[in-house]
Amino acid sequence: MNKLLQVKNVIWKEGKHYVAQCLNVDVSSFGRTKKEASVNLQEALELYFEGAKPFAAAKVERPEIFGVALRYA
């Protein structure tokens, strides 16, 4: 029996491409459009979970985006 695993993803533009990243597991992908990045991420997630157990995904509830200022040389 197949179970449904819900994951949360973010997407942003970086240069000429869009980057899509899953917040539940360390998987990301990219594409020329948001749609392409999203489709590529879904494919990457399917491959990731192909041999993994779904409970390996961290539960993410109400994610918030925030900035941090860092000093660097």
C-alpha positions in Angstrom: 0.0 0.0 0.0 1.4 3.4 -1.0 1.3 6.2 1.6 1.2 9.9 0.8 4.1 12.0 2.2 3.6 15.8 2.3 6.7 17.9 2.1 7.2 21.6 2.1 9.4 23.3 -0.5 10.7 26.8 -1.2 11.6 28.3 -4.6 13.6 31.4 -5.4 15.4 33.0 -8.4 19.2 32.8 -8.4 20.8 34.4 -11.5 19.1 33.1 -14.6 17.6 30.0 -12.9 15.1 29.1 -10.2 16.2 27.0 -7.3 13.7 24.7 -5.6 14.6 23.2 -2.2 12.7 20.7 0.1 12.7 21.8 3.7 12.0 18.3 5.0 15.1 16.7 3.5 18.3 18.0 2.0 17.2 17.8 -1.6 17.2 20.6 -4.2 17.0 21.2 -7.9 16.8 24.0 -10.4 15.3 25.0 -13.7 14.9 27.9 -16.1 11.3 28.5 -14.8 9.5 28.0 -11.5 7.5 25.2 -13.1 10.7 23.5 -14.4 12.4 23.8 -11.1 9.4 22.4 -9.3 9.1 19.4 -11.7 12.8 18.7 -11.3 12.6 18.9 -7.5 9.7 16.4 -7.5 11.7 14.0 -9.7 14.7 14.4 -7.3 12.5 13.8 -4.3 11.0 10.6 -5.9 14.6 9.3 -6.5 15.6 10.2 -3.0 12.7 8.4 -1.4 12.9 5.5 -3.7 15.2 3.6 -1.3 14.5 5.6 1.9 11.9 5.2 4.5 9.4 8.1 4.6 9.9 8.7 8.3 13.4 9.9 7.4 11.8 13.3 6.5 11.7 15.9 9.2 8.3 17.4 10.0 8.2 21.1 9.1 5.3 23.2 10.3 4.8 26.9 9.6 8.3 27.7 8.1 9.3 31.3 8.2 11.9 33.1 6.1 14.3 35.4 8.0 17.5 37.2 7.3 20.8 37.1 9.2 23.6 39.7 8.8 27.1 38.2 8.8 30.5 39.9 8.8 33.0 38.4 6.4 36.4 39.4 5.1 
